[in-house]
Amino acid sequence: MARPVERNICFRQRPTIRGLHHAFLLIRCHAPPEWYAEKAAVLQGELDERTEALREAQVDEVQSELDDLSDLARRNNIPPAVLRG
């Protein structure tokens, strides 16, 4: 009976979390530590990008709400100083 071939996984494109998980389920990988470090760095970079995008989206949302409140106060003759505390 032939023994299964063990292969290292080499990604030419940027891996996704789902892609890595799927690859590990399908292929028994015995890659060197550098391979793991490289993949972890790619995923950490993706996480950092997504975290920053979420942070920016939240800031934009809060700024929009503050602008709406300011407009409402102005329409109701509330001085801007009241909003600043």
N, CA, C and O atoms as a printed pandas DataFrame, in Angstrom:
     atom_number atom_name residue_name chain_id  residue_number  x_coord  y_coord  z_coord
0              1         N          MET        A               1    0.843   -1.183    0.000
1              2        CA          MET        A               1    0.000    0.000    0.000
2              3         C          MET        A               1    0.890    1.248    0.000
3              4         O          MET        A               1    1.797    1.387    0.820
4              5         N          ALA        A               2    0.611    2.125   -0.917
5              6        CA          ALA        A               2    1.428    3.339   -1.064
6              7         C          ALA        A               2    1.163    4.306    0.070
7              8         O          ALA        A               2    0.031    4.487    0.518
8              9         N          ARG        A               3    2.238    4.916    0.517
9             10        CA          ARG        A               3    2.139    5.914    1.582
10            11         C          ARG        A               3    1.719    7.251    0.982
11            12         O          ARG        A               3    2.211    7.615   -0.086
12            13         N          PRO        A               4    0.803    8.012    1.650
13            14        CA          PRO        A               4    0.390    9.321    1.116
14            15         C          PRO        A               4    1.584   10.269    1.001
15            16         O          PRO        A               4    2.489   10.259    1.835
16            17         N          VAL        A               5    1.562   11.061   -0.024
17            18        CA          VAL        A               5    2.615   12.044   -0.251
18            19         C          VAL        A               5    2.351   13.253    0.627
19            20         O          VAL        A               5    1.246   13.794    0.638
20            21         N          GLU        A               6    3.360   13.670    1.354
21            22        CA          GLU        A               6    3.240   14.862    2.187
22            23         C          GLU        A               6    3.841   16.019    1.421
23            24         O          GLU        A               6    4.955   15.920    0.908
24            25         N          ARG        A               7    3.103   17.121    1.344
25            26        CA          ARG        A               7    3.570   18.279    0.593
26            27         C          ARG        A               7    3.503   19.520    1.457
27            28         O          ARG        A               7    2.635   19.657    2.320
28            29         N          ASN        A               8    4.429   20.412    1.208
29            30        CA          ASN        A               8    4.338   21.746    1.798
30            31         C          ASN        A               8    3.340   22.538    0.980
31            32         O          ASN        A               8    3.197   22.313   -0.222
32            33         N          ILE        A               9    2.654   23.457    1.622
33            34        CA          ILE        A               9    1.696   24.307    0.933
34            35         C          ILE        A               9    2.421   25.586    0.552
35            36         O          ILE        A               9    3.019   26.238    1.407
36            37         N          CYS        A              10    2.374   25.941   -0.686
37            38        CA          CYS        A              10    2.988   27.190   -1.137
38            39         C          CYS        A              10    1.905   28.050   -1.760
39            40         O          CYS        A              10    1.258   27.637   -2.722
40            41         N          PHE        A              11    1.705   29.242   -1.217
41            42        CA          PHE        A              11    0.712   30.158   -1.744
42            43         C          PHE        A              11    1.409   31.186   -2.617
43            44         O          PHE        A              11    2.373   31.823   -2.193
44            45         N          ARG        A              12    0.922   31.342   -3.824
45            46        CA          ARG        A              12    1.450   32.382   -4.699
46            47         C          ARG        A              12    0.632   33.662   -4.511
47            48         O          ARG        A              12    1.114   34.759   -4.794
48            49         N          GLN        A              13   -0.587   33.520   -4.039
49            50        CA          GLN        A              13   -1.436   34.674   -3.762
50            51         C          GLN        A              13   -1.581   34.797   -2.260
51            52         O          GLN        A              13   -1.222   33.894   -1.505
52            53         N          ARG        A              14   -2.105   35.919   -1.848
53            54        CA          ARG        A              14   -2.306   36.189   -0.433
54            55         C          ARG        A              14   -3.351   35.221    0.140
55            56         O          ARG        A              14   -4.487   35.193   -0.334
56            57         N          PRO        A              15   -2.979   34.432    1.148
57            58        CA          PRO        A              15   -3.936   33.470    1.691
58            59         C          PRO        A              15   -4.996   34.154    2.541
59            60         O          PRO        A              15   -4.766   35.218    3.116
60            61         N          THR        A              16   -6.140   33.532    2.607
61            62        CA          THR        A              16   -7.190   34.001    3.503
62            63         C          THR        A              16   -7.281   33.022    4.661
63            64         O          THR        A              16   -6.760   31.909    4.577
64            65         N          ILE        A              17   -7.930   33.423    5.728
65            66        CA          ILE        A              17   -8.072   32.534    6.877
66            67         C          ILE        A              17   -8.812   31.268    6.454
67            68         O          ILE        A              17   -8.403   30.161    6.806
68            69         N          ARG        A              18   -9.897   31.426    5.702
69            70        CA          ARG        A              18  -10.665   30.268    5.247
70            71         C          ARG        A              18   -9.792   29.367    4.368
71            72         O          ARG        A              18   -9.840   28.142    4.486
72            73         N          GLY        A              19   -8.997   29.979    3.489
73            74        CA          GLY        A              19   -8.132   29.201    2.610
74            75         C          GLY        A              19   -7.087   28.415    3.381
75            76         O          GLY        A              19   -6.830   27.251    3.070
76            77         N          LEU        A              20   -6.483   29.040    4.384
77            78        CA          LEU        A              20   -5.499   28.333    5.192
78            79         C          LEU        A              20   -6.142   27.188    5.956
79            80         O          LEU        A              20   -5.595   26.086    5.999
80            81         N          HIS        A              21   -7.286   27.436    6.552
81            82        CA          HIS        A              21   -7.985   26.405    7.312
82            83         C          HIS        A              21   -8.315   25.230    6.402
83            84         O          HIS        A              21   -8.101   24.074    6.767
84            85         N          HIS        A              22   -8.833   25.528    5.226
85            86        CA          HIS        A              22   -9.193   24.487    4.268
86            87         C          HIS        A              22   -7.950   23.705    3.845
87            88         O          HIS        A              22   -7.989   22.478    3.753
88            89         N          ALA        A              23   -6.859   24.404    3.591
89            90        CA          ALA        A              23   -5.625   23.744    3.181
90            91         C          ALA        A              23   -5.120   22.801    4.267
91            92         O          ALA        A              23   -4.658   21.702    3.961
92            93         N          PHE        A              24   -5.202   23.209    5.514
93            94        CA          PHE        A              24   -4.747   22.360    6.602
94            95         C          PHE        A              24   -5.635   21.140    6.773
95            96         O          PHE        A              24   -5.162   20.088    7.204
96            97         N          LEU        A              25   -6.902   21.264    6.445
97            98        CA          LEU        A              25   -7.787   20.106    6.525
98            99         C          LEU        A              25   -7.483   19.099    5.421
99           100         O          LEU        A              25   -7.639   17.894    5.617
100          101         N          LEU        A              26   -7.054   19.585    4.272
101          102        CA          LEU        A              26   -6.826   18.711    3.122
102          103         C          LEU        A              26   -5.418   18.130    3.045
103          104         O          LEU        A              26   -5.240   17.004    2.580
104          105         N          ILE        A              27   -4.415   18.884    3.494
105          106        CA          ILE        A              27   -3.029   18.473    3.294
106          107         C          ILE        A              27   -2.300   18.453    4.628
107          108         O          ILE        A              27   -2.378   19.397    5.414
108          109         N          ARG        A              28   -1.607   17.383    4.859
109          110        CA          ARG        A              28   -0.785   17.308    6.062
110          111         C          ARG        A              28    0.497   18.066    5.771
111          112         O          ARG        A              28    1.277   17.678    4.902
112          113         N          CYS        A              29    0.702   19.122    6.486
113          114        CA          CYS        A              29    1.787   20.045    6.151
114          115         C          CYS        A              29    2.919   19.943    7.158
115          116         O          CYS        A              29    2.709   20.012    8.369
116          117         N          HIS        A              30    4.124   19.777    6.628
117          118        CA          HIS        A              30    5.323   19.793    7.467
118          119         C          HIS        A              30    6.240   20.890    6.940
119          120         O          HIS        A              30    7.330   20.618    6.437
120          121         N          ALA        A              31    5.797   22.089    7.059
121          122        CA          ALA        A              31    6.548   23.232    6.554
122          123         C          ALA        A              31    7.540   23.702    7.615
123          124         O          ALA        A              31    7.346   23.454    8.805
124          125         N          PRO        A              32    8.582   24.368    7.190
125          126        CA          PRO        A              32    9.559   24.912    8.150
126          127         C          PRO        A              32    8.945   26.070    8.939
127          128         O          PRO        A              32    7.960   26.664    8.501
128          129         N          PRO        A              33    9.519   26.389   10.088
129          130        CA          PRO        A              33    8.995   27.481   10.918
130          131         C          PRO        A              33    8.878   28.806   10.173
131          132         O          PRO        A              33    7.981   29.597   10.461
132          133         N          GLU        A              34    9.768   29.056    9.224
133          134        CA          GLU        A              34    9.707   30.297    8.463
134          135         C          GLU        A              34    8.401   30.419    7.689
135          136         O          GLU        A              34    7.864   31.516    7.530
136          137         N          TRP        A              35    7.895   29.290    7.210
137          138        CA          TRP        A              35    6.637   29.281    6.459
138          139         C          TRP        A              35    5.508   29.773    7.358
139          140         O          TRP        A              35    4.695   30.605    6.956
140          141         N          TYR        A              36    5.469   29.240    8.595
141          142        CA          TYR        A              36    4.432   29.645    9.543
142          143         C          TYR        A              36    4.565   31.122    9.892
143          144         O          TYR        A              36    3.570   31.840    9.987
144          145         N          ALA        A              37    5.810   31.567   10.083
145          146        CA          ALA        A              37    6.045   32.972   10.416
146          147         C          ALA        A              37    5.582   33.875    9.279
147          148         O          ALA        A              37    4.982   34.921    9.524
148          149         N          GLU        A              38    5.856   33.478    8.037
149          150        CA          GLU        A              38    5.442   34.276    6.879
150          151         C          GLU        A              38    3.919   34.355    6.791
151          152         O          GLU        A              38    3.363   35.433    6.578
152          153         N          LYS        A              39    3.252   33.229    6.954
153          154        CA          LYS        A              39    1.783   33.215    6.875
154          155         C          LYS        A              39    1.172   34.010    8.023
155          156         O          LYS        A              39    0.178   34.712    7.835
156          157         N          ALA        A              40    1.765   33.901    9.217
157          158        CA          ALA        A              40    1.262   34.665   10.367
158          159         C          ALA        A              40    1.430   36.158   10.129
159          160         O          ALA        A              40    0.553   36.941   10.494
160          161         N          ALA        A              41    2.534   36.563    9.527
161          162        CA          ALA        A              41    2.763   37.980    9.243
162          163         C          ALA        A              41    1.741   38.505    8.240
163          164         O          ALA        A              41    1.237   39.619    8.384
164          165         N          VAL        A              42    1.438   37.701    7.224
165          166        CA          VAL        A              42    0.433   38.104    6.233
166          167         C          VAL        A              42   -0.929   38.272    6.895
167          168         O          VAL        A              42   -1.621   39.264    6.668
168          169         N          LEU        A              43   -1.306   37.295    7.714
169          170        CA          LEU        A              43   -2.607   37.373    8.387
170          171         C          LEU        A              43   -2.659   38.523    9.396
171          172         O          LEU        A              43   -3.697   39.169    9.539
172          173         N          GLN        A              44   -1.556   38.783   10.094
173          174        CA          GLN        A              44   -1.516   39.909   11.036
174          175         C          GLN        A              44   -1.675   41.218   10.289
175          176         O          GLN        A              44   -2.361   42.123   10.763
176          177         N          GLY        A              45   -1.045   41.330    9.120
177          178        CA          GLY        A              45   -1.201   42.529    8.295
178          179         C          GLY        A              45   -2.640   42.726    7.863
179          180         O          GLY        A              45   -3.156   43.843    7.882
180          181         N          GLU        A              46   -3.289   41.628    7.472
181          182        CA          GLU        A              46   -4.694   41.716    7.068
182          183         C          GLU        A              46   -5.566   42.120    8.256
183          184         O          GLU        A              46   -6.471   42.942    8.115
184          185         N          LEU        A              47   -5.295   41.549    9.412
185          186        CA          LEU        A              47   -6.049   41.908   10.619
186          187         C          LEU        A              47   -5.859   43.385   10.951
187          188         O          LEU        A              47   -6.824   44.072   11.286
188          189         N          ASP        A              48   -4.628   43.879   10.861
189          190        CA          ASP        A              48   -4.355   45.289   11.144
190          191         C          ASP        A              48   -5.105   46.206   10.176
191          192         O          ASP        A              48   -5.667   47.223   10.582
192          193         N          GLU        A              49   -5.108   45.834    8.883
193          194        CA          GLU        A              49   -5.830   46.633    7.882
194          195         C          GLU        A              49   -7.324   46.676    8.181
195          196         O          GLU        A              49   -7.949   47.735    8.122
196          197         N          ARG        A              50   -7.886   45.517    8.502
197          198        CA          ARG        A              50   -9.327   45.458    8.783
198          199         C          ARG        A              50   -9.682   46.207   10.063
199          200         O          ARG        A              50  -10.722   46.862   10.138
200          201         N          THR        A              51   -8.812   46.108   11.069
201          202        CA          THR        A              51   -9.046   46.818   12.327
202          203         C          THR        A              51   -9.056   48.321   12.089
203          204         O          THR        A              51   -9.921   49.032   12.600
204          205         N          GLU        A              52   -8.089   48.803   11.310
205          206        CA          GLU        A              52   -8.024   50.239   11.012
206          207         C          GLU        A              52   -9.240   50.681   10.204
207          208         O          GLU        A              52   -9.783   51.758   10.448
208          209         N          ALA        A              53   -9.671   49.867    9.249
209          210        CA          ALA        A              53  -10.850   50.213    8.450
210          211         C          ALA        A              53  -12.092   50.297    9.332
211          212         O          ALA        A              53  -12.915   51.195    9.157
212          213         N          LEU        A              54  -12.233   49.374   10.273
213          214        CA          LEU        A              54  -13.373   49.426   11.203
214          215         C          LEU        A              54  -13.309   50.664   12.083
215          216         O          LEU        A              54  -14.320   51.327   12.318
216          217         N          ARG        A              55  -12.106   50.967   12.569
217          218        CA          ARG        A              55  -11.931   52.143   13.430
218          219         C          ARG        A              55  -12.322   53.409   12.668
219          220         O          ARG        A              55  -13.024   54.269   13.200
220          221         N          GLU        A              56  -11.868   53.516   11.430
221          222        CA          GLU        A              56  -12.203   54.690   10.613
222          223         C          GLU        A              56  -13.700   54.770   10.340
223          224         O          GLU        A              56  -14.280   55.856   10.364
224          225         N          ALA        A              57  -14.323   53.635   10.081
225          226        CA          ALA        A              57  -15.768   53.618    9.815
226          227         C          ALA        A              57  -16.540   54.068   11.051
227          228         O          ALA        A              57  -17.515   54.811   10.941
228          229         N          GLN        A              58  -16.102   53.617   12.229
229          230        CA          GLN        A              58  -16.782   54.018   13.465
230          231         C          GLN        A              58  -16.610   55.502   13.719
231          232         O          GLN        A              58  -17.559   56.172   14.129
232          233         N          VAL        A              59  -15.415   56.029   13.482
233          234        CA          VAL        A              59  -15.174   57.462   13.676
234          235         C          VAL        A              59  -16.053   58.265   12.728
235          236         O          VAL        A              59  -16.657   59.261   13.124
236          237         N          ASP        A              60  -16.121   57.824   11.466
237          238        CA          ASP        A              60  -16.966   58.515   10.493
238          239         C          ASP        A              60  -18.429   58.495   10.913
239          240         O          ASP        A              60  -19.138   59.489   10.754
240          241         N          GLU        A              61  -18.883   57.358   11.451
241          242        CA          GLU        A              61  -20.284   57.240   11.881
242          243         C          GLU        A              61  -20.579   58.177   13.050
243          244         O          GLU        A              61  -21.607   58.854   13.059
244          245         N          VAL        A              62  -19.686   58.219   14.028
245          246        CA          VAL        A              62  -19.886   59.100   15.191
246          247         C          VAL        A              62  -19.821   60.564   14.764
247          248         O          VAL        A              62  -20.599   61.383   15.252
248          249         N          GLN        A              63  -18.898   60.904   13.854
249          250        CA          GLN        A              63  -18.797   62.277   13.365
250          251         C          GLN        A              63  -20.081   62.685   12.653
251          252         O          GLN        A              63  -20.541   63.817   12.803
252          253         N          SER        A              64  -20.658   61.777   11.886
253          254        CA          SER        A              64  -21.914   62.051   11.187
254          255         C          SER        A              64  -23.053   62.287   12.181
255          256         O          SER        A              64  -23.878   63.181   11.989
256          257         N          GLU        A              65  -23.092   61.480   13.244
257          258        CA          GLU        A              65  -24.124   61.671   14.270
258          259         C          GLU        A              65  -23.948   63.006   14.983
259          260         O          GLU        A              65  -24.927   63.693   15.273
260          261         N          LEU        A              66  -22.707   63.371   15.263
261          262        CA          LEU        A              66  -22.428   64.649   15.909
262          263         C          LEU        A              66  -22.838   65.811   15.003
263          264         O          LEU        A              66  -23.403   66.800   15.471
264          265         N          ASP        A              67  -22.551   65.686   13.710
265          266        CA          ASP        A              67  -22.961   66.717   12.751
266          267         C          ASP        A              67  -24.478   66.851   12.701
267          268         O          ASP        A              67  -25.007   67.961   12.644
268          269         N          ASP        A              68  -25.178   65.712   12.724
269          270        CA          ASP        A              68  -26.647   65.734   12.723
270          271         C          ASP        A              68  -27.183   66.420   13.980
271          272         O          ASP        A              68  -28.122   67.213   13.908
272          273         N          LEU        A              69  -26.585   66.113   15.122
273          274        CA          LEU        A              69  -27.004   66.736   16.372
274          275         C          LEU        A              69  -26.757   68.242   16.332
275          276         O          LEU        A              69  -27.586   69.030   16.785
276          277         N          SER        A              70  -25.613   68.628   15.787
277          278        CA          SER        A              70  -25.284   70.045   15.670
278          279         C          SER        A              70  -26.300   70.761   14.775
279          280         O          SER        A              70  -26.749   71.861   15.098
280          281         N          ASP        A              71  -26.660   70.136   13.652
281          282        CA          ASP        A              71  -27.673   70.724   12.759
282          283         C          ASP        A              71  -29.013   70.865   13.465
283          284         O          ASP        A              71  -29.685   71.887   13.332
284          285         N          LEU        A              72  -29.400   69.841   14.214
285          286        CA          LEU        A              72  -30.673   69.882   14.938
286          287         C          LEU        A              72  -30.655   70.996   15.983
287          288         O          LEU        A              72  -31.632   71.730   16.133
288          289         N          ALA        A              73  -29.548   71.117   16.700
289          290        CA          ALA        A              73  -29.434   72.177   17.707
290          291         C          ALA        A              73  -29.521   73.548   17.051
291          292         O          ALA        A              73  -30.198   74.436   17.569
292          293         N          ARG        A              74  -28.855   73.732   15.938
293          294        CA          ARG        A              74  -28.879   75.013   15.233
294          295         C          ARG        A              74  -30.315   75.347   14.790
295          296         O          ARG        A              74  -30.750   76.492   14.915
296          297         N          ARG        A              75  -31.043   74.356   14.276
297          298        CA          ARG        A              75  -32.437   74.601   13.844
298          299         C          ARG        A              75  -33.341   74.954   15.028
299          300         O          ARG        A              75  -34.373   75.602   14.855
300          301         N          ASN        A              76  -32.951   74.526   16.225
301          302        CA          ASN        A              76  -33.742   74.823   17.419
302          303         C          ASN        A              76  -33.138   75.952   18.242
303          304         O          ASN        A              76  -33.422   76.096   19.431
304          305         N          ASN        A              77  -32.302   76.748   17.590
305          306        CA          ASN        A              77  -31.698   77.930   18.206
306          307         C          ASN        A              77  -30.899   77.624   19.474
307          308         O          ASN        A              77  -30.898   78.411   20.421
308          309         N          ILE        A              78  -30.230   76.490   19.484
309          310        CA          ILE        A              78  -29.343   76.128   20.610
310          311         C          ILE        A              78  -27.942   76.603   20.237
311          312         O          ILE        A              78  -27.432   76.222   19.183
312          313         N          PRO        A              79  -27.310   77.420   21.066
313          314        CA          PRO        A              79  -25.972   77.922   20.741
314          315         C          PRO        A              79  -24.953   76.786   20.666
315          316         O          PRO        A              79  -25.040   75.820   21.425
316          317         N          PRO        A              80  -23.990   76.899   19.755
317          318        CA          PRO        A              80  -22.967   75.856   19.606
318          319         C          PRO        A              80  -22.208   75.564   20.893
319          320         O          PRO        A              80  -21.771   74.433   21.110
320          321         N          ALA        A              81  -22.050   76.552   21.734
321          322        CA          ALA        A              81  -21.322   76.353   22.993
322          323         C          ALA        A              81  -21.977   75.293   23.881
323          324         O          ALA        A              81  -21.291   74.626   24.655
324          325         N          VAL        A              82  -23.289   75.136   23.776
325          326        CA          VAL        A              82  -24.001   74.154   24.597
326          327         C          VAL        A              82  -23.558   72.744   24.229
327          328         O          VAL        A              82  -23.426   71.889   25.105
328          329         N          LEU        A              83  -23.330   72.493   22.953
329          330        CA          LEU        A              83  -22.904   71.173   22.516
330          331         C          LEU        A              83  -21.476   70.841   22.947
331          332         O          LEU        A              83  -21.137   69.670   23.121
332          333         N          ARG        A              84  -20.663   71.838   23.116
333          334        CA          ARG        A              84  -19.265   71.605   23.499
334          335         C          ARG        A              84  -19.097   71.424   24.989
335          336         O          ARG        A              84  -18.003   71.113   25.459
336          337         N          GLY        A              85  -20.171   71.614   25.740
337          338        CA          GLY        A              85  -20.121   71.414   27.177
338          339         C          GLY        A              85  -19.578   72.571   27.865
339          340         O          GLY        A              85  -19.467   72.565   29.091
